[in-house]
Structures are given as structure tokens and as C-alpha cells.
Amino acid sequence: MVHVPARPPAGAPPVRINLYSDTQTRPSPGMKEAMMAAEVGDEQHGDDPTVHALCDRMAALLGKQAAVFLPSGTMCNVIAILTHCRPGDEILAHETAHILSSEGGTHAALAGAQIHPLQGARGMFDAETLRAAIRPRTRHAPPQSLLEVEQTANIGGGAIWPQAELDAVVAIAREQGWATHMDGARLMNAVVGADIPAAEMVAGFDSVWLDFTKGLGAPLGAVLAGSQEFIDTAWRWKQRLGGAMRQAGICAGACLYALDHNVDRLADDHANAKALSRGLRQIPGMVVEEPDTNLVFFEPSGAGIEAGALVKALRLQGIQLSMLGGRIRACLHLDVSAPMIDETLAAIRTAVNR
């Protein structure tokens, strides 16, 4: 059965505090003005100057030769894997990686590639685990061709891969002759949280992408970066999967605005996440994971209420959260203020006390 997104509970009011995801952000007035003022052209013909400006800026930010503008982060992952892999190849990734859990089996369906799930705490695996997964190069084993990591690790709690661990697993990939790909959906959260320049953080990766629809607040769009040869092939896959976006400068303008205005402020989301985490810990029976960035995972395992019931009770008060892997996730972003954190904590206390 195909999952259909659930409707709000009967009688639920409009959402006032949206902690469901940072994809729920709305373009600000300034961003809308930038979109309307953007110079546009036909992206298919290479005539959109705003798209060119975004791709050039992202290639420089990530220390890569070239970049391509795409509608979504999932499409970035799909095109990257189609570019890196051949049918029958094996990808090594964490068992909770987005490419394995949340992309509809696309990589098997389209690339004919299988994913070898690696274990490790908080959505990350270490060099020892990766080395133990290396297969002998025989005709009986699938060719291992790609190492994939997620920065930050979503189901891992928004955890930031330490640079030393990234470097260690990349070194093994290089030894084995594998390509390397980073799912950088929330890469700038990691950059701000770790205070490491983006180009330095992703230097070991052949391809990397950044999503503008999460904490950066754009209505759509992601940019995939890599070598010029990689991007040339990625463009062919973009054509095969739907083609160019024509006057895409309107959307690219939002992304440029986000780079100018919404990166440094990610630190505010991290601070709000820590404030929410501190408040949750003061509620008896609440098990809370310490956040690295803007995601707070928690469980009311000893609070006398089931997680799903708590999420429903809050939704009936106009506060929306999500459930991932049996845990509640609160996602902080630019549309969530510090007073909203206090209101959410008060609502949780009320629900638990009932």
C-alpha cells in the first residue's frame, strides 16, 4: 500500500507553531522581493543569468568546479547516484540514510544499485565499520563504487559528522577507488554548528549538494556540485528526468537571498533547539537527545503518555511535530521564535499532566 500523507485530526485548528520540519518555512517578504526582481532567461538555453550566478556562487562556496540547479534535494541524490553508479553497483551508506529510508527505492529502480547499510550511533559510522564492509573483488560480489554520508544526519538527531571522522572514511574510499557523495541537505547547519568552512568540510567528496528549502527558507531548489565532467553528466540525467526549469531565475533568486540573509542566523535555530531540549529535560519521564543543530528528538517514555498521543494532543492546540522511528522530532527554523518554544513547552507539560 502506498502511504498517503495524513490529514489533520478532526477539529484541529490551523497550525500556529510548526515544528514538523524546516521544509515548512515560508518565503519572507524580502525573499519574495528578490524573486520578483530576479533577471531571468531560458535555463535550457543557458540564458538565465540568476541561475548562473547561483551555480557559480555555490561551486565556489563548496570548492568544486561546477554546479547545477535542481528542484529538490532528493533529485540531487538521484542524479548524483545515477552519475556515479552503474547497474549492479553497491553504495555504502548508514542504515538510516535518506537514500535508503526516504526516496522510494529510487536507486534500485532507476540506477539498479543496491545500498549496503552500515551501523553506527547517531546516523554516523566509523572507519572500522566501513573497512569491515569492504567486499572481496570477485565475480560473486557486487562492485562497490560509492561511499555516501549525510551531513547533518537527520534520523541521527541532526548530528554533525566530526571532520576527523569524515576524513577517515573518505581516506578508505580513496584507497578502494570509490567515488564519494555527500547528502548535504542541512550542510550549512553543520558548517555553522562546527564553525568549519563549507569547502573544507566537503573537500573529500566528489559530489555534494545543499538544500535551500530547509533552514534557508526558500520555497524550492537545491544545488548539486562537483567536477565539470560530473556536472556535464548530471545535466544529461537532469534532461532525462524532466529537463530544465525554463525561467528558473525566479527560484534561484530566492536561493541567492537565502545565502545572503539566512545562513548566519541558523545559529538562532541551534540556540532554540538547545532551549527546547533544556525545557523538555525538566519534564519528568521525558527522554531527550542533546541536539547538535536544529533538530530535537525526544520520547515521553516515562511521562505517562504515548508519543503518538502527545503529537496528536499538541496538534489539537495548533502545534505540529513529526514522528521518526518511534521518536518525536521537533525541527527549529526561521519561522519559530523563542516565545514559541516557551509556548510549546507549556503545552507539552499540560498534555503530560493530563
C-alpha positions as a Markdown table, in Angstrom:
| # | Residue | x | y | z |
|---|---|---|---|---|
| 1 | Met | 0.0 | 0.0 | 0.0 |
| 2 | Val | 1.3 | 3.5 | -0.9 |
| 3 | His | 1.5 | 5.9 | 2.0 |
| 4 | Val | -0.7 | 8.9 | 1.7 |
| 5 | Pro | 0.0 | 11.9 | 3.9 |
| 6 | Ala | -2.4 | 12.0 | 6.8 |
| 7 | Arg | -5.0 | 14.8 | 7.1 |
| 8 | Pro | -5.0 | 16.9 | 10.3 |
| 9 | Pro | -7.1 | 15.4 | 13.1 |
| 10 | Ala | -10.8 | 16.3 | 13.0 |
| 11 | Gly | -11.4 | 19.6 | 14.7 |
| 12 | Ala | -7.7 | 20.5 | 14.6 |
| 13 | Pro | -7.1 | 24.3 | 14.4 |
| 14 | Pro | -4.7 | 25.9 | 11.9 |
| 15 | Val | -1.0 | 25.3 | 12.7 |
| 16 | Arg | 0.4 | 28.2 | 14.8 |
| 17 | Ile | 3.7 | 26.7 | 15.7 |
| 18 | Asn | 5.2 | 24.5 | 13.0 |
| 19 | Leu | 7.9 | 22.2 | 14.3 |
| 20 | Tyr | 7.2 | 19.5 | 11.8 |
| 21 | Ser | 10.2 | 20.3 | 9.5 |
| 22 | Asp | 12.3 | 23.2 | 8.3 |
| 23 | Thr | 10.7 | 22.5 | 4.9 |
| 24 | Gln | 7.7 | 24.2 | 6.3 |
| 25 | Thr | 9.3 | 27.6 | 6.2 |
| 26 | Arg | 7.6 | 30.3 | 4.1 |
| 27 | Pro | 9.4 | 32.9 | 1.9 |
| 28 | Ser | 9.9 | 36.1 | 3.7 |
| 29 | Pro | 8.8 | 39.5 | 2.2 |
| 30 | Gly | 12.5 | 40.2 | 1.4 |
| 31 | Met | 12.9 | 36.9 | -0.3 |
| 32 | Lys | 9.7 | 37.4 | -2.4 |
| 33 | Glu | 11.0 | 40.8 | -3.5 |
| 34 | Ala | 14.3 | 39.2 | -4.6 |
| 35 | Met | 12.4 | 36.6 | -6.5 |
| 36 | Met | 10.3 | 39.2 | -8.3 |
| 37 | Ala | 13.4 | 41.3 | -9.1 |
| 38 | Ala | 15.5 | 38.4 | -10.4 |
| 39 | Glu | 16.6 | 38.6 | -14.0 |
| 40 | Val | 15.5 | 35.5 | -15.9 |
| 41 | Gly | 16.1 | 33.7 | -19.2 |
| 42 | Asp | 15.6 | 30.2 | -20.5 |
| 43 | Glu | 17.7 | 27.8 | -18.3 |
| 44 | Gln | 17.6 | 25.2 | -21.1 |
| 45 | His | 19.5 | 27.5 | -23.4 |
| 46 | Gly | 21.9 | 28.7 | -20.7 |
| 47 | Asp | 20.3 | 32.2 | -20.8 |
| 48 | Asp | 19.2 | 32.6 | -17.2 |
| 49 | Pro | 21.8 | 34.9 | -15.5 |
| 50 | Thr | 20.4 | 34.4 | -12.0 |
| 51 | Val | 20.7 | 30.6 | -12.3 |
| 52 | His | 24.3 | 31.1 | -13.5 |
| 53 | Ala | 25.1 | 33.4 | -10.6 |
| 54 | Leu | 23.7 | 30.8 | -8.1 |
| 55 | Cys | 25.6 | 27.9 | -9.6 |
| 56 | Asp | 28.8 | 29.9 | -9.7 |
| 57 | Arg | 28.5 | 31.0 | -6.2 |
| 58 | Met | 27.7 | 27.5 | -4.9 |
| 59 | Ala | 30.6 | 25.9 | -6.8 |
| 60 | Ala | 32.9 | 28.5 | -5.1 |
| 61 | Leu | 31.3 | 28.0 | -1.7 |
| 62 | Leu | 31.7 | 24.2 | -1.9 |
| 63 | Gly | 35.2 | 24.3 | -3.5 |
| 64 | Lys | 34.0 | 22.5 | -6.7 |
| 65 | Gln | 34.4 | 23.2 | -10.4 |
| 66 | Ala | 30.7 | 23.4 | -11.3 |
| 67 | Ala | 27.2 | 23.1 | -10.1 |
| 68 | Val | 23.6 | 22.5 | -11.4 |
| 69 | Phe | 20.4 | 23.9 | -10.0 |
| 70 | Leu | 17.7 | 21.3 | -9.4 |
| 71 | Pro | 14.1 | 21.4 | -8.0 |
| 72 | Ser | 14.8 | 19.2 | -4.9 |
| 73 | Gly | 17.4 | 17.6 | -2.7 |
| 74 | Thr | 16.0 | 14.1 | -3.5 |
| 75 | Met | 16.6 | 14.8 | -7.2 |
| 76 | Cys | 20.2 | 15.8 | -6.3 |
| 77 | Asn | 20.7 | 12.4 | -4.6 |
| 78 | Val | 19.1 | 10.5 | -7.5 |
| 79 | Ile | 21.1 | 12.3 | -10.2 |
| 80 | Ala | 24.4 | 12.0 | -8.3 |
| 81 | Ile | 23.9 | 8.2 | -7.9 |
| 82 | Leu | 22.9 | 7.8 | -11.5 |
| 83 | Thr | 26.0 | 9.6 | -12.5 |
| 84 | His | 28.4 | 7.8 | -10.1 |
| 85 | Cys | 27.0 | 4.2 | -10.4 |
| 86 | Arg | 26.2 | 1.5 | -12.9 |
| 87 | Pro | 23.6 | -1.2 | -12.6 |
| 88 | Gly | 24.7 | -3.8 | -10.1 |
| 89 | Asp | 26.9 | -1.5 | -8.1 |
| 90 | Glu | 26.8 | -1.2 | -4.4 |
| 91 | Ile | 26.6 | 2.0 | -2.4 |
| 92 | Leu | 27.8 | 2.1 | 1.2 |
| 93 | Ala | 25.7 | 4.3 | 3.5 |
| 94 | His | 24.3 | 4.5 | 7.0 |
| 95 | Glu | 21.3 | 2.3 | 7.7 |
| 96 | Thr | 19.2 | 5.4 | 8.4 |
| 97 | Ala | 20.4 | 7.4 | 5.3 |
| 98 | His | 17.8 | 9.3 | 3.4 |
| 99 | Ile | 18.7 | 7.5 | 0.2 |
| 100 | Leu | 17.7 | 4.2 | 1.9 |
| 101 | Ser | 14.7 | 5.2 | 4.0 |
| 102 | Ser | 13.0 | 8.1 | 2.2 |
| 103 | Glu | 13.5 | 8.0 | -1.5 |
| 104 | Gly | 11.1 | 5.3 | -2.6 |
| 105 | Gly | 13.6 | 2.7 | -3.7 |
| 106 | Thr | 14.7 | 5.1 | -6.5 |
| 107 | His | 18.3 | 4.0 | -6.6 |
| 108 | Ala | 17.3 | 0.4 | -7.1 |
| 109 | Ala | 14.5 | 1.3 | -9.6 |
| 110 | Leu | 16.5 | 3.7 | -11.7 |
| 111 | Ala | 20.2 | 3.1 | -11.1 |
| 112 | Gly | 20.0 | -0.6 | -10.5 |
| 113 | Ala | 22.2 | -0.1 | -7.5 |
| 114 | Gln | 21.9 | -1.7 | -4.1 |
| 115 | Ile | 22.7 | 0.0 | -0.8 |
| 116 | His | 24.8 | -1.7 | 1.9 |
| 117 | Pro | 23.5 | -0.3 | 5.2 |
| 118 | Leu | 26.2 | 0.5 | 7.8 |
| 119 | Gln | 25.5 | 0.7 | 11.6 |
| 120 | Gly | 26.7 | 3.4 | 13.9 |
| 121 | Ala | 25.4 | 5.8 | 16.6 |
| 122 | Arg | 23.6 | 9.0 | 15.6 |
| 123 | Gly | 23.4 | 8.3 | 11.9 |
| 124 | Met | 27.2 | 8.0 | 11.5 |
| 125 | Phe | 29.6 | 5.1 | 11.0 |
| 126 | Asp | 33.3 | 5.0 | 11.8 |
| 127 | Ala | 36.3 | 3.9 | 9.7 |
| 128 | Glu | 36.4 | 0.5 | 11.4 |
| 129 | Thr | 32.8 | -0.3 | 10.4 |
| 130 | Leu | 33.4 | 0.9 | 6.9 |
| 131 | Arg | 36.5 | -1.2 | 6.5 |
| 132 | Ala | 34.7 | -4.3 | 7.8 |
| 133 | Ala | 32.1 | -3.8 | 5.0 |
| 134 | Ile | 34.7 | -4.0 | 2.1 |
| 135 | Arg | 33.9 | -6.9 | -0.1 |
| 136 | Pro | 36.4 | -9.1 | -1.9 |
| 137 | Arg | 36.7 | -8.2 | -5.5 |
| 138 | Thr | 35.3 | -11.4 | -7.1 |
| 139 | Arg | 32.7 | -12.1 | -9.7 |
| 140 | His | 30.4 | -13.2 | -6.8 |
| 141 | Ala | 30.3 | -9.8 | -5.1 |
| 142 | Pro | 28.7 | -6.6 | -6.3 |
| 143 | Pro | 31.2 | -3.9 | -7.3 |
| 144 | Gln | 31.4 | -1.3 | -4.5 |
| 145 | Ser | 31.5 | 2.0 | -6.2 |
| 146 | Leu | 30.2 | 4.8 | -3.9 |
| 147 | Leu | 30.5 | 6.0 | -0.3 |
| 148 | Glu | 27.6 | 8.2 | 0.8 |
| 149 | Val | 27.3 | 10.3 | 4.0 |
| 150 | Glu | 24.6 | 12.6 | 5.3 |
| 151 | Gln | 25.6 | 15.9 | 6.8 |
| 152 | Thr | 23.9 | 16.6 | 9.2 |
| 153 | Ala | 22.5 | 13.1 | 9.9 |
| 154 | Asn | 18.7 | 13.6 | 10.1 |
| 155 | Ile | 17.5 | 10.5 | 11.9 |
| 156 | Gly | 20.7 | 10.6 | 13.8 |
| 157 | Gly | 19.3 | 13.7 | 15.6 |
| 158 | Gly | 20.7 | 16.4 | 13.3 |
| 159 | Ala | 24.2 | 15.2 | 14.3 |
| 160 | Ile | 27.3 | 16.8 | 12.8 |
| 161 | Trp | 29.9 | 14.4 | 11.5 |
| 162 | Pro | 33.2 | 15.4 | 13.1 |
| 163 | Gln | 35.7 | 16.4 | 10.4 |
| 164 | Ala | 38.2 | 13.8 | 11.5 |
| 165 | Glu | 35.6 | 11.0 | 11.0 |
| 166 | Leu | 34.7 | 12.4 | 7.6 |
| 167 | Asp | 38.3 | 12.4 | 6.6 |
| 168 | Ala | 38.9 | 8.9 | 7.9 |
| 169 | Val | 36.0 | 7.3 | 5.9 |
| 170 | Val | 36.9 | 9.3 | 2.8 |
| 171 | Ala | 40.5 | 8.0 | 3.0 |
| 172 | Ile | 39.2 | 4.4 | 2.9 |
| 173 | Ala | 37.0 | 5.3 | -0.1 |
| 174 | Arg | 40.1 | 6.7 | -1.9 |
| 175 | Glu | 42.1 | 3.5 | -1.1 |
| 176 | Gln | 39.3 | 1.4 | -2.6 |
| 177 | Gly | 38.8 | 3.6 | -5.7 |
| 178 | Trp | 35.2 | 4.5 | -4.7 |
| 179 | Ala | 33.6 | 7.8 | -5.5 |
| 180 | Thr | 32.3 | 9.8 | -2.6 |
| 181 | His | 28.9 | 11.7 | -2.3 |
| 182 | Met | 27.6 | 13.9 | 0.5 |
| 183 | Asp | 23.9 | 14.4 | 1.1 |
| 184 | Gly | 24.2 | 18.0 | 2.3 |
| 185 | Ala | 20.5 | 18.7 | 2.9 |
| 186 | Arg | 21.4 | 20.6 | 6.1 |
| 187 | Leu | 25.1 | 21.1 | 5.3 |
| 188 | Met | 25.0 | 24.8 | 6.4 |
| 189 | Asn | 23.7 | 23.8 | 9.8 |
| 190 | Ala | 26.8 | 21.7 | 10.1 |
| 191 | Val | 29.0 | 24.5 | 8.8 |
| 192 | Val | 27.6 | 27.0 | 11.3 |
| 193 | Gly | 27.5 | 24.5 | 14.2 |
| 194 | Ala | 31.1 | 23.3 | 13.7 |
| 195 | Asp | 32.5 | 26.6 | 12.5 |
| 196 | Ile | 34.2 | 25.0 | 9.6 |
| 197 | Pro | 34.1 | 26.5 | 6.1 |
| 198 | Ala | 31.9 | 24.5 | 3.7 |
| 199 | Ala | 34.7 | 23.9 | 1.2 |
| 200 | Glu | 36.9 | 22.5 | 3.9 |
| 201 | Met | 34.2 | 20.3 | 5.2 |
| 202 | Val | 33.3 | 18.8 | 1.8 |
| 203 | Ala | 36.8 | 18.7 | 0.3 |
| 204 | Gly | 37.0 | 14.9 | 0.2 |
| 205 | Phe | 33.7 | 14.5 | -1.7 |
| 206 | Asp | 33.3 | 14.1 | -5.4 |
| 207 | Ser | 29.8 | 15.4 | -5.2 |
| 208 | Val | 27.8 | 17.4 | -2.7 |
| 209 | Trp | 24.5 | 19.3 | -2.6 |
| 210 | Leu | 22.8 | 21.9 | -0.5 |
| 211 | Asp | 19.0 | 22.2 | 0.0 |
| 212 | Phe | 17.6 | 25.7 | 0.1 |
| 213 | Thr | 14.1 | 24.7 | 1.3 |
| 214 | Lys | 15.0 | 23.7 | 4.8 |
| 215 | Gly | 16.6 | 26.2 | 7.3 |
| 216 | Leu | 17.5 | 28.5 | 4.5 |
| 217 | Gly | 13.8 | 29.3 | 3.8 |
| 218 | Ala | 13.5 | 29.1 | 0.0 |
| 219 | Pro | 10.2 | 27.7 | -1.5 |
| 220 | Leu | 12.1 | 25.2 | -3.7 |
| 221 | Gly | 15.5 | 24.4 | -5.1 |
| 222 | Ala | 18.8 | 22.6 | -4.4 |
| 223 | Val | 22.2 | 22.8 | -5.9 |
| 224 | Leu | 24.4 | 19.8 | -6.8 |
| 225 | Ala | 28.2 | 20.5 | -7.2 |
| 226 | Gly | 31.2 | 18.5 | -8.4 |
| 227 | Ser | 33.8 | 18.4 | -11.1 |
| 228 | Gln | 32.9 | 19.9 | -14.5 |
| 229 | Glu | 32.8 | 16.4 | -16.0 |
| 230 | Phe | 30.5 | 15.2 | -13.2 |
| 231 | Ile | 28.1 | 18.1 | -13.7 |
| 232 | Asp | 28.1 | 17.7 | -17.5 |
| 233 | Thr | 26.8 | 14.1 | -17.0 |
| 234 | Ala | 24.5 | 15.2 | -14.2 |
| 235 | Trp | 22.9 | 17.7 | -16.7 |
| 236 | Arg | 22.2 | 14.7 | -19.1 |
| 237 | Trp | 20.4 | 13.0 | -16.2 |
| 238 | Lys | 18.5 | 16.2 | -15.4 |
| 239 | Gln | 17.3 | 16.2 | -19.0 |
| 240 | Arg | 16.3 | 12.6 | -18.9 |
| 241 | Leu | 14.4 | 13.1 | -15.6 |
| 242 | Gly | 12.4 | 16.1 | -16.8 |
| 243 | Gly | 14.6 | 18.7 | -18.3 |
| 244 | Ala | 15.4 | 22.3 | -17.5 |
| 245 | Met | 13.2 | 24.6 | -15.4 |
| 246 | Arg | 13.0 | 27.4 | -18.0 |
| 247 | Gln | 12.8 | 30.8 | -16.3 |
| 248 | Ala | 14.2 | 29.4 | -13.1 |
| 249 | Gly | 15.9 | 32.6 | -12.1 |
| 250 | Ile | 12.8 | 33.5 | -10.0 |
| 251 | Cys | 13.6 | 30.5 | -7.8 |
| 252 | Ala | 17.4 | 30.9 | -8.0 |
| 253 | Gly | 16.8 | 34.5 | -6.7 |
| 254 | Ala | 15.3 | 33.1 | -3.6 |
| 255 | Cys | 18.3 | 30.9 | -3.1 |
| 256 | Leu | 20.8 | 33.8 | -3.5 |
| 257 | Tyr | 18.7 | 35.8 | -1.0 |
| 258 | Ala | 19.0 | 32.8 | 1.4 |
| 259 | Leu | 22.8 | 32.7 | 1.1 |
| 260 | Asp | 22.9 | 36.4 | 1.9 |
| 261 | His | 20.5 | 36.5 | 4.8 |
| 262 | Asn | 19.7 | 33.1 | 6.2 |
| 263 | Val | 23.0 | 31.3 | 6.8 |
| 264 | Asp | 24.4 | 33.0 | 9.9 |
| 265 | Arg | 21.0 | 33.1 | 11.5 |
| 266 | Leu | 21.0 | 29.2 | 11.6 |
| 267 | Ala | 22.8 | 29.7 | 14.9 |
| 268 | Asp | 19.5 | 31.1 | 16.3 |
| 269 | Asp | 17.8 | 27.8 | 15.4 |
| 270 | His | 20.5 | 25.9 | 17.2 |
| 271 | Ala | 20.1 | 28.0 | 20.3 |
| 272 | Asn | 16.3 | 27.5 | 20.2 |
| 273 | Ala | 16.8 | 23.7 | 19.9 |
| 274 | Lys | 19.0 | 23.7 | 23.0 |
| 275 | Ala | 16.4 | 25.8 | 24.8 |
| 276 | Leu | 13.7 | 23.3 | 23.9 |
| 277 | Ser | 15.9 | 20.4 | 24.9 |
| 278 | Arg | 16.6 | 22.0 | 28.3 |
| 279 | Gly | 12.9 | 22.6 | 28.9 |
| 280 | Leu | 12.0 | 19.1 | 27.9 |
| 281 | Arg | 14.5 | 17.6 | 30.3 |
| 282 | Gln | 12.7 | 19.4 | 33.2 |
| 283 | Ile | 9.6 | 17.4 | 32.4 |
| 284 | Pro | 9.6 | 14.1 | 34.5 |
| 285 | Gly | 9.8 | 11.0 | 32.4 |
| 286 | Met | 11.0 | 12.7 | 29.2 |
| 287 | Val | 13.9 | 11.2 | 27.4 |
| 288 | Val | 15.7 | 13.8 | 25.3 |
| 289 | Glu | 18.6 | 13.6 | 22.9 |
| 290 | Glu | 21.1 | 16.5 | 23.1 |
| 291 | Pro | 20.9 | 18.5 | 19.8 |
| 292 | Asp | 23.9 | 19.4 | 17.7 |
| 293 | Thr | 21.9 | 21.6 | 15.4 |
| 294 | Asn | 18.3 | 22.4 | 14.8 |
| 295 | Leu | 16.7 | 19.0 | 15.5 |
| 296 | Val | 15.4 | 17.8 | 18.8 |
| 297 | Phe | 14.4 | 14.2 | 19.2 |
| 298 | Phe | 12.6 | 13.1 | 22.4 |
| 299 | Glu | 10.3 | 10.4 | 23.8 |
| 300 | Pro | 7.8 | 10.6 | 26.6 |
| 301 | Ser | 8.7 | 7.0 | 27.6 |
| 302 | Gly | 8.3 | 7.6 | 31.3 |
| 303 | Ala | 5.9 | 10.5 | 31.2 |
| 304 | Gly | 2.6 | 8.5 | 31.2 |
| 305 | Ile | 1.7 | 9.3 | 27.6 |
| 306 | Glu | 2.4 | 7.6 | 24.3 |
| 307 | Ala | 4.4 | 9.5 | 21.7 |
| 308 | Gly | 1.8 | 9.5 | 19.1 |
| 309 | Ala | -0.9 | 10.6 | 21.5 |
| 310 | Leu | 1.3 | 13.5 | 22.6 |
| 311 | Val | 1.8 | 14.6 | 19.0 |
| 312 | Lys | -1.9 | 14.5 | 18.4 |
| 313 | Ala | -2.7 | 16.4 | 21.6 |
| 314 | Leu | -0.3 | 19.2 | 20.5 |
| 315 | Arg | -1.7 | 19.3 | 17.0 |
| 316 | Leu | -5.1 | 19.9 | 18.5 |
| 317 | Gln | -3.6 | 23.0 | 20.1 |
| 318 | Gly | -2.1 | 24.2 | 16.8 |
| 319 | Ile | 1.4 | 22.9 | 17.4 |
| 320 | Gln | 2.7 | 20.4 | 14.8 |
| 321 | Leu | 5.6 | 18.0 | 15.3 |
| 322 | Ser | 6.6 | 14.8 | 13.5 |
| 323 | Met | 7.4 | 11.2 | 14.3 |
| 324 | Leu | 10.5 | 9.5 | 13.1 |
| 325 | Gly | 11.5 | 5.9 | 14.1 |
| 326 | Gly | 9.2 | 6.0 | 17.1 |
| 327 | Arg | 10.6 | 9.2 | 18.4 |
| 328 | Ile | 9.1 | 12.7 | 18.3 |
| 329 | Arg | 11.1 | 15.2 | 16.3 |
| 330 | Ala | 10.9 | 19.0 | 16.7 |
| 331 | Cys | 12.6 | 20.9 | 14.0 |
| 332 | Leu | 13.6 | 24.5 | 14.6 |
| 333 | His | 13.8 | 27.0 | 11.8 |
| 334 | Leu | 13.4 | 30.7 | 10.9 |
| 335 | Asp | 9.6 | 30.7 | 11.4 |
| 336 | Val | 9.9 | 29.5 | 15.0 |
| 337 | Ser | 10.7 | 32.1 | 17.6 |
| 338 | Ala | 12.0 | 31.8 | 21.2 |
| 339 | Pro | 8.5 | 32.6 | 22.7 |
| 340 | Met | 7.1 | 29.8 | 20.6 |
| 341 | Ile | 9.5 | 27.4 | 22.4 |
| 342 | Asp | 8.1 | 28.5 | 25.7 |
| 343 | Glu | 4.5 | 28.0 | 24.5 |
| 344 | Thr | 5.3 | 24.6 | 23.1 |
| 345 | Leu | 6.9 | 23.5 | 26.4 |
| 346 | Ala | 3.8 | 24.7 | 28.3 |
| 347 | Ala | 1.6 | 22.8 | 26.0 |
| 348 | Ile | 3.7 | 19.6 | 26.5 |
| 349 | Arg | 3.6 | 20.0 | 30.3 |
| 350 | Thr | -0.2 | 20.3 | 30.1 |
| 351 | Ala | -0.6 | 17.2 | 27.9 |
| 352 | Val | 1.7 | 15.2 | 30.2 |
| 353 | Asn | -0.1 | 16.3 | 33.3 |
| 354 | Arg | -3.4 | 15.2 | 31.9 |
